[in-house]
Amino acid sequence: MPLVSMNEFLPTAKAKKFAVGQFNMNNLEFAQAITEAAEELKSPFIFGVSEGALKYMGIDFTVAIAEAAAKKSGLPIALHLDHGSSFEVAMKCIRAGFSSVMFDGSHYSFEENIRLTKEVVKAARAMGVSVEGELGTIGGVEDDISVDEEDANLAKPEEAIRFYEETGVDCLAIAVGTAHGMYAGEPNIRFDIIEQVSKAIPVPVVLHGGSGVPDEMIRKSIQAGVGKINVNTENQVACTDAIREVLNKDAKVYDPRKYLTPARKAMVEVVKSKILLFGSADQA
């Protein structure tokens, strides 16, 4: 099966009140683990690829890995640019074979964010590629970009609604109190903002910073209108912990397969737990 746009499953997710996971692909083992978990549970999913991951893996290898996963599994899989910083980066990914892109104009003024997002939507739609927009500033660390908690700005519902109406994005990430990375305490999620925006627009709300959010908060977010949830840090932690355990037990291990195999298995379990929590099992 070829890679698909997020429109293959996000409208159904919103209608049936489940969420599709975006699991970031950082290397081959991440891709294999995510695909294995989704195959077992028959779930659609999204490979998220940040600009940092693109630099690390190379765009051609990234697309080839995702296409191989889609062909092998037969699942509806979207390959999605995560936090794309410019029109040029988005177009580069679309030309290379990405089936979905995010344009993150949240650091621009509201009006400029709308203008630039509209340009991406117009070009992407002509290619059958889905687009995610973002409004508000999400705290935490993403690649090399760090946003302090006091600098994070919650999305205003009336602006989010207008943003959708003027851009026509296929899903909308809004800052509601989550953050990239792991949490020191519990996040303070504004479910009222999610619900108000979701009721006013036909497309799903996206929850960034899904790693470490308590399960009950995730369920409540989905019921409020979230249809896409991003997870990266929990997989990174599981991967690193498994590698560290192997190397701490035996300092003489040098074959990467000896520590990457348990790392991959650890990530499979993380992804399976998220798929079950999000309710996307058996939705492929």
N, C-alpha and C positions, 0 to 999 in steps of 0.2 A: 504494500500500500504506500502511495506517495505521501509526503508531508502535507498537512492540511492547515488551513487557516483556523484561528480560534473560533470562528463563526460556525465551524462544524459541530461544536459541542457547548459553547458558552450560552447560547440562547436556551438550550435544554436545561443546562445547569440552573439558570435563573428560574425557569418555569417549574422545575421539580425540586428546587431548594436543596441542591447539593453544590459543592465547589470542586473545580478542577485544580489540581496542584501544578504550580510551576516549580520544577525542581532544577536548580542551576547545574549545568554541565561544566565541570572544570577540567576534566580529562576523560580518557576512555573508561576508566573504572567507574566514574560517576555515571556516565551514560549507560554502561552495562547494568549497574545496580538499579538505576531508575527503571530501565526497561524490564528487567527481570521481575521486579516487584509489580509493575503494572500488568505484565503478562499474566502473572499468577492470579491477580485480582480482577483482570479484564476491565481495566480503567483507561480512559483517555488521559493524556497528560501533556504538559508543555515543557520542552527543554528551554530553560532560560539561559541566555549567554550574555554576560556583561561585556563591556568593551575591554576590560582587563583580561577576561578569559579569552576573548578573540585574539588579543595580542599574544597570549601565552600559547594557545593551540594553533593559531593560524586559521583564517576563514575557510580555506578549502578543506582542511582536515575536519573542522567543526561541522560543515555541511555534510561531508561524506559520512561521518560517524552517525549523525542524525538520520540521514537517508537509509543507512544500513539498519538502524534500529527499527525504522518504520517498515522497511521491507521484510525484515526477519519476524517482527511481532505481528504485523497485520493490524496494529492498533491505530486509532486516529491520534497522531502526534503532531503538534505544532512546534516549529523551531522559531524561537522568539528572541529578538534583540531586547535585552533588559537595560533600561535606563539609557537609551540612545541619546547622545548629546547634541546631535545636529541632523539636519536634512541629509547632508552628504553621507554620514555614517549609515543612516537608515537606507538610503538608496544603494549603497555599497552592499549591504546585507541582502536586500531584495534581489539585486542582480546576481548575487552568489547563490541564491536558492533558499533564503529564509522565507518562511510562510507567514511570518508575523513580526511586527516591530513595535517597540515602544519609543515614543518621542517624549523625553522628559524635559519639558520647558518650565518646570516649576520654579526655577531660579530666575526666570524672566518676569517682567511685569505681567499682570493678568491679560492685558490686551495683546501683548507681544506673544505670550504663550498661545493664545487662541490663533493668532495669525500664522505662527510657525507650524502649529499642529495641523491646521487646515491644509497647509501645503503638503505635509507628509501624507495626510489622509487622501488627498486628491490623487497623488502619485501612486500610493499603495493600492488604492481601490481599483485603479486601472489594471493592476497586475494580480488582482484577486488575493491580496495580502491584507490581513487584519491589522488594526492599529490600536494601541493602548495609549491613553494620555494620562497626565498626572497634574493634580492640583493640590496646592499646599506643600509644605516641606516636611519630609519624613526624617526623623532623627536617626542617629546611629552611624555606622560605618559601612559604606558600599565601595568595594575596590579601595582606592586611595582617598575617597571623599568622605570626610567626617563632618557630621552636623551635630552640634551640641544640643542637649535637650531644650535649653532656653531659646535656641534659634529655630526650633521646629515650629511650624505654623499650621494649625488645624485648618482644614478646608471650610469655607463658608458654604452652606447648602445652596443658597441662592446663586452663588457664583458657579458652583459645580453644575447646577442645572443649566445655567446659561452656557457654560463651557461645552457641555454635551450638545445643546441645541445648535450652537454655531460651528462646532467641529465635526460632529457626526462620528466620533470615535466608537470603536466596537466594544470597548470596556474602559472604565475610568478608575484610576487609582487616586484615592483621596486620603489626605493625611487625617487620621482619626485617633492618633495616640499610640500607634505601634512604632517600632524602630527597627532598623537593620541591626543584625547581630543578636547576641543573647541579652536577656534582661537581668539586672541586679535584683529587682523586685518584680511585682506584677505590673503589667502595663495598664494604663487607664484608658480604655477604649471607649470612644463616644459612639455608642450604638445608635443614639438618637440621630446623629448626623448620617450614619449609614442608611438608616431606615427612611429618613426624609428624602435623601437623594435617590435611593433605589425606587421609591414609590413614584418618583417624578420622571424617571428616565427608563427606557425599555431595555437598556443593556446592563450587564452586571457591574457591581462595584468590585474593585480589586483591593485585597488586603496585602500590603507589603509588610515585611518584618514578621512573618508567621512563625519563625523559629522561637520556641520557648514560651509561646502564648498558651496559657492554660486551656485544656480541652473544652471546658464549659464556655469559655469566652469565644473559642472558635465556633462552636455550635451556635451560640447566640448571634455571632456575626453572620453566619450563613442564613439563619432565619431572618435576619434583618435585611438581607439582600446581597451579601458578598457571594460572588460566583467564581472567583479565581483567588487563590492564596499562594503566595510566594514563600518557598522554603529553600534555604541554602546553608545557613550556619550550622544547623543541627546535623546535616550530612557531613559538613567539614569537620565538626567536632568528633563525630562517630568514626570517621575515616582516620583522623589523626590519633585518636585514643587507641584504636586497634593497632595501628602501626607502632605506636610507642610501647604498647604492651609486648608485642613480639620482640622488638629491639631491646627492651629492658630485660627480657628473659634470657636472651642470647645475643650478646654483643658481636658475635662472629657471623651473624646472618648478613649476607651481602646480596643474595638473589632477590630482586624486587618482587618477584612472584610470591615469595614466602611471606611478605608482609602486606602486599597489595590484595592478595586473595582474602584474608580475614577482614581487611578494610572494606572491600567490596561487599562482603557478607553483612557487615555491620550496617552499611548504608541501605542494603535491601530491607533490613528490618525497620529502619527509620521511615523509609518511603512507604512500606506496607502499612505502618501504623498511621501515617498521615492520610493515605488513600481511604482507609476505613473510617477515620475521623471525619474526613471531608464528605463522605457519602458517595464517592464516585465509583466504587467497586461495582462491577457488572453493568456499567453505563457505556462501555465501548461498543 
